[in-house]
Amino acid sequence: MTTTENEKLASYDEAIRGDHLIGQWSFEPLLDASIGGPIPAGVGHVWPWSTTRPRLQEAADILGPAGWGRTNLTFLNPGITAGPPGSTHTLAAGIQIMRAKEVNWSHRHTMSALRFVIDGNPESFTVVDGEELAMDTFDLLITPRYSWHDHHNPTDDEVVWLDVLDLGLTLSLKQAIFEPFGDESQPRRTDAAQSQGLRMKALRPTWERTRESRLPVRYPWAEVREILDAYGTAEGNPYDGLSLRYTNPVTGGSTLPTMDCWIQQLVPGFDGQRHRRTSSSVGFVVSGHGKIEIEDAVFDLHPGDTFAIPNFTWHRLINDTDEALRIFSVHDIPVLQALGLFYEEPHPIIGAQPAPAVPGIPKSPTHRIDAMLDKDETR
C-alpha cells in the first residue's frame, strides 16, 4: 500500500474503534506469528530446593505460629509478565508448609488443586468434602473443583507439600469462585459405609449411581512405589521414560478434567529424545539426579527441585547417573484433548502404542487370530 493509502486506513481504523469495531486485517500480525505453531508462554525454569525450602521456612517464621492466610510460596515463571501469575500460563505450582498443631481453615474454589506431599506424616490429613485423606510422604491428594477442603497437622512436626492448581486456566476463562466455609473445619464422615473412598474401590453398591467426577482421591506412595518396582528396569518410551498416569479410579481417565498427573522413572543412562507438545507441565524431583534440556538451556535436577516446561517447547530429560531418577509431573493435557488442540512433535507419543499383545497363538487356528478382540487389543 502507498503512504497515502496507509494513512487513510489508519484513520479509518481509528474511526471505527469509536463504534467498537476492528478490521480483520488488524489480526494479520498475530496470524503470521503463529506460523510454525503456538508461541510458548513463559520460559523453561527450575526452582532449586536449596533455595525454595529455606525461603519457605523464612515465611513460616515471619508469619508466626498461627500464620497469616496459608504459608505458601508460588513458583512464578520469569517469562510470564502479563496475565495470571503462575508457573506456566495454565498451571500454578508452589510449596506450602503446615506447622505443628496447625489447621488451615476450610474453603472451596473453582480451581482444581492437588497436593503432592514432600515431608508428610500419616497422622496429618486433608479433609475433602468430608473425606479424611492422610498426608504421608509422597502421597498425592486430589481436591476437585469447588470441593470443601481443610488441612490438619495434629503432630509435633512440620508438613510440607507441593501445590498445583489450574489457576491460569480458570482465571483466563473468568471462572474463579472462592467461598470460605465459615468454620475452621468442615464436618467429617463418621460412618465408613458412607465413604466415597470406599465406593472408588472395585466393589460398589448396585443401588447407587456411580460418581465418576469430583472424587476426593488419595494415591498412597506405598502403592505407587510398589507399581514402579514391578516395572523393574522397563524404559517406557524414549521421550518420557517410564511414565505412569495417576488415573481416575472409577473411569480410568485423567487425574482431573484439567490436569493429568504422572510419575516418571528414568533408568540409569536414560538419554531422552527431544520433543514438544502444545501442553505445558510442571515437574518435581522425587529422588535421584539428572538433567533437563529446555530449548537451549540445560538445568541440573536434584531431589526437591521443581521445574516448568512451557507449551510447545522442545525439551528432553537425561539421567546420567547410576541410580533411577523419579519425577512427579502435572500436565494440562486433558483440557487440550477435550478441545481437540493437543498435538505432539516429532510424532504422537501419548496413547500412541497398543498395550502388550495377548501371548497365546494356537498352532492351527480355526478362526482369525484377532477374532473377538476389542479395538485396543492386539495378538
WOTAJO-V344144 format. One record per residue. N is the residue number from 1. RES is the residue in one letter. NEAR is the number of other C-alpha atoms within 10 Angstrom. D_LAST is the distance of its C-alpha to the last C-alpha in Angstrom with 2 decimals. Layout:
N_RES_NEAR_D_LAST + N_RES_NEAR_D_LAST
//
This chain:
1_M_7_63.62 + 2_T_7_67.26 + 3_T_8_68.92 + 4_T_9_70.67 + 5_E_10_67.49 + 6_N_11_65.74 + 7_E_12_68.70 + 8_K_11_68.72 + 9_L_14_65.01 + 10_A_11_65.47 + 11_S_11_68.39 + 12_Y_13_66.37 + 13_D_15_63.45 + 14_E_12_65.96 + 15_A_13_67.57 + 16_I_12_64.44 + 17_R_11_63.40 + 18_G_9_66.38 + 19_D_8_64.71 + 20_H_7_61.44 + 21_L_11_59.72 + 22_I_15_57.92 + 23_G_11_57.05 + 24_Q_7_53.48 + 25_W_7_54.72 + 26_S_10_55.23 + 27_F_10_51.47 + 28_E_10_50.91 + 29_P_9_51.12 + 30_L_9_48.36 + 31_L_10_46.10 + 32_D_9_46.97 + 33_A_11_46.13 + 34_S_11_42.60 + 35_I_9_41.77 + 36_G_7_38.97 + 37_G_10_37.73 + 38_P_13_39.21 + 39_I_14_41.92 + 40_P_19_40.95 + 41_A_21_43.03 + 42_G_23_44.50 + 43_V_20_43.78 + 44_G_28_41.63 + 45_H_24_43.53 + 46_V_21_43.48 + 47_W_18_45.69 + 48_P_17_46.37 + 49_W_17_46.60 + 50_S_12_49.79 + 51_T_10_51.35 + 52_T_19_49.84 + 53_R_18_50.31 + 54_P_11_54.05 + 55_R_13_54.54 + 56_L_18_53.00 + 57_Q_14_55.35 + 58_E_13_58.26 + 59_A_17_57.45 + 60_A_21_57.27 + 61_D_13_60.64 + 62_I_12_62.29 + 63_L_14_61.08 + 64_G_12_62.26 + 65_P_13_61.08 + 66_A_15_60.74 + 67_G_17_59.19 + 68_W_11_59.66 + 69_G_9_56.61 + 70_R_15_53.49 + 71_T_23_53.52 + 72_N_19_50.69 + 73_L_18_50.41 + 74_T_17_48.19 + 75_F_24_46.69 + 76_L_19_48.11 + 77_N_25_46.48 + 78_P_14_49.38 + 79_G_16_48.13 + 80_I_17_48.27 + 81_T_12_51.90 + 82_A_9_51.76 + 83_G_10_50.09 + 84_P_18_48.78 + 85_P_20_48.89 + 86_G_24_45.68 + 87_S_34_43.35 + 88_T_34_41.44 + 89_H_25_42.46 + 90_T_26_40.38 + 91_L_28_40.14 + 92_A_25_43.02 + 93_A_30_42.40 + 94_G_20_45.16 + 95_I_22_46.19 + 96_Q_22_48.21 + 97_I_22_50.32 + 98_M_25_51.52 + 99_R_24_54.55 + 100_A_16_55.48 + 101_K_15_56.36 + 102_E_20_55.44 + 103_V_21_54.05 + 104_N_20_52.69 + 105_W_19_53.82 + 106_S_22_51.58 + 107_H_20_50.68 + 108_R_21_47.91 + 109_H_19_46.91 + 110_T_19_44.50 + 111_M_23_42.95 + 112_S_22_39.77 + 113_A_24_40.06 + 114_L_24_38.32 + 115_R_24_39.77 + 116_F_26_38.21 + 117_V_23_40.66 + 118_I_22_41.99 + 119_D_17_44.70 + 120_G_22_44.33 + 121_N_20_45.64 + 122_P_13_44.03 + 123_E_13_47.33 + 124_S_24_47.25 + 125_F_22_45.38 + 126_T_25_44.75 + 127_V_24_45.26 + 128_V_25_43.11 + 129_D_23_44.21 + 130_G_20_45.65 + 131_E_24_42.68 + 132_E_23_43.59 + 133_L_24_41.04 + 134_A_23_41.84 + 135_M_29_42.14 + 136_D_21_41.12 + 137_T_19_40.45 + 138_F_22_37.28 + 139_D_23_36.46 + 140_L_25_35.35 + 141_L_24_37.24 + 142_I_22_36.67 + 143_T_26_39.63 + 144_P_27_38.48 + 145_R_21_40.87 + 146_Y_19_44.19 + 147_S_23_43.61 + 148_W_23_46.68 + 149_H_25_46.39 + 150_D_22_48.77 + 151_H_21_48.47 + 152_H_23_50.34 + 153_N_23_51.24 + 154_P_15_53.41 + 155_T_15_53.20 + 156_D_11_55.59 + 157_D_15_52.99 + 158_E_17_51.80 + 159_V_24_48.32 + 160_V_24_46.70 + 161_W_23_43.61 + 162_L_23_41.89 + 163_D_20_42.22 + 164_V_25_40.10 + 165_L_26_40.96 + 166_D_24_40.02 + 167_L_25_43.75 + 168_G_21_43.86 + 169_L_21_41.55 + 170_T_19_43.53 + 171_L_17_46.89 + 172_S_13_45.99 + 173_L_9_45.09 + 174_K_9_48.39 + 175_Q_12_46.72 + 176_A_15_48.19 + 177_I_13_49.68 + 178_F_11_51.08 + 179_E_12_52.72 + 180_P_13_54.31 + 181_F_15_54.01 + 182_G_10_57.71 + 183_D_10_57.51 + 184_E_13_56.28 + 185_S_19_53.50 + 186_Q_19_51.66 + 187_P_11_51.46 + 188_R_12_48.64 + 189_R_15_46.78 + 190_T_11_48.37 + 191_D_7_46.43 + 192_A_10_43.00 + 193_A_10_41.95 + 194_Q_11_42.44 + 195_S_14_40.26 + 196_Q_18_37.66 + 197_G_17_35.94 + 198_L_13_35.54 + 199_R_18_33.96 + 200_M_19_31.24 + 201_K_10_29.83 + 202_A_8_27.21 + 203_L_8_30.01 + 204_R_12_32.01 + 205_P_9_34.99 + 206_T_7_34.25 + 207_W_6_37.60 + 208_E_8_37.12 + 209_R_8_35.49 + 210_T_13_32.91 + 211_R_12_33.97 + 212_E_13_31.29 + 213_S_15_33.51 + 214_R_17_36.57 + 215_L_24_35.31 + 216_P_22_37.37 + 217_V_22_34.58 + 218_R_20_35.06 + 219_Y_18_32.31 + 220_P_17_33.88 + 221_W_16_33.56 + 222_A_12_33.19 + 223_E_11_29.83 + 224_V_17_28.75 + 225_R_12_29.87 + 226_E_10_27.99 + 227_I_12_24.69 + 228_L_18_25.61 + 229_D_12_26.47 + 230_A_10_23.14 + 231_Y_12_21.44 + 232_G_11_23.94 + 233_T_14_24.17 + 234_A_14_20.99 + 235_E_17_22.21 + 236_G_16_20.16 + 237_N_15_20.72 + 238_P_16_23.56 + 239_Y_20_25.62 + 240_D_23_25.84 + 241_G_23_24.70 + 242_L_21_23.02 + 243_S_22_23.80 + 244_L_17_23.18 + 245_R_16_24.43 + 246_Y_18_26.86 + 247_T_16_25.35 + 248_N_19_27.40 + 249_P_19_27.04 + 250_V_15_27.11 + 251_T_12_25.10 + 252_G_11_22.83 + 253_G_15_24.47 + 254_S_19_26.85 + 255_T_25_29.49 + 256_L_24_32.17 + 257_P_18_32.34 + 258_T_25_34.05 + 259_M_23_32.79 + 260_D_21_29.59 + 261_C_24_30.01 + 262_W_19_27.95 + 263_I_22_28.40 + 264_Q_23_27.71 + 265_Q_29_27.74 + 266_L_30_28.49 + 267_V_23_28.39 + 268_P_19_31.50 + 269_G_14_31.71 + 270_F_22_29.42 + 271_D_18_30.61 + 272_G_19_29.12 + 273_Q_16_28.86 + 274_R_18_31.17 + 275_H_19_29.89 + 276_R_22_31.43 + 277_R_22_30.70 + 278_T_20_32.92 + 279_S_24_32.84 + 280_S_24_35.16 + 281_S_25_34.76 + 282_V_24_36.75 + 283_G_22_35.78 + 284_F_26_37.42 + 285_V_23_37.23 + 286_V_21_36.59 + 287_S_18_36.96 + 288_G_20_37.06 + 289_H_23_38.44 + 290_G_24_37.27 + 291_K_18_37.94 + 292_I_21_36.94 + 293_E_18_37.79 + 294_I_22_38.55 + 295_E_15_39.72 + 296_D_8_42.42 + 297_A_11_43.18 + 298_V_16_41.92 + 299_F_15_42.27 + 300_D_13_42.17 + 301_L_26_40.26 + 302_H_19_41.64 + 303_P_18_40.98 + 304_G_21_42.24 + 305_D_22_42.19 + 306_T_27_41.01 + 307_F_24_39.95 + 308_A_27_39.41 + 309_I_30_37.24 + 310_P_30_38.58 + 311_N_23_36.58 + 312_F_20_35.39 + 313_T_24_36.58 + 314_W_19_35.06 + 315_H_22_34.34 + 316_R_20_32.51 + 317_L_24_32.47 + 318_I_24_33.53 + 319_N_23_33.72 + 320_D_17_36.15 + 321_T_15_36.96 + 322_D_12_35.86 + 323_E_15_34.77 + 324_A_20_32.01 + 325_L_27_32.97 + 326_R_24_32.08 + 327_I_23_32.71 + 328_F_21_32.81 + 329_S_23_32.50 + 330_V_23_33.08 + 331_H_21_31.96 + 332_D_25_33.18 + 333_I_23_29.79 + 334_P_20_29.46 + 335_V_19_32.69 + 336_L_15_31.84 + 337_Q_13_28.44 + 338_A_11_30.35 + 339_L_8_32.76 + 340_G_9_30.25 + 341_L_12_31.86 + 342_F_17_29.24 + 343_Y_19_28.58 + 344_E_14_27.55 + 345_E_14_28.49 + 346_P_12_27.67 + 347_H_11_24.34 + 348_P_13_22.31 + 349_I_16_21.39 + 350_I_13_21.28 + 351_G_7_17.99 + 352_A_8_16.85 + 353_Q_10_13.64 + 354_P_10_10.36 + 355_A_10_10.05 + 356_P_9_8.39 + 357_A_10_4.67 + 358_V_11_4.80 + 359_P_7_6.61 + 360_G_8_7.69 + 361_I_10_7.63 + 362_P_8_11.14 + 363_K_6_13.74 + 364_S_7_14.95 + 365_P_8_12.66 + 366_T_7_15.06 + 367_H_9_13.03 + 368_R_7_10.35 + 369_I_14_6.91 + 370_D_13_6.24 + 371_A_8_9.54 + 372_M_9_10.91 + 373_L_11_8.41 + 374_D_8_10.73 + 375_K_8_11.33 + 376_D_9_10.52 + 377_E_13_6.94 + 378_T_14_3.78 + 379_R_12_0.00
//
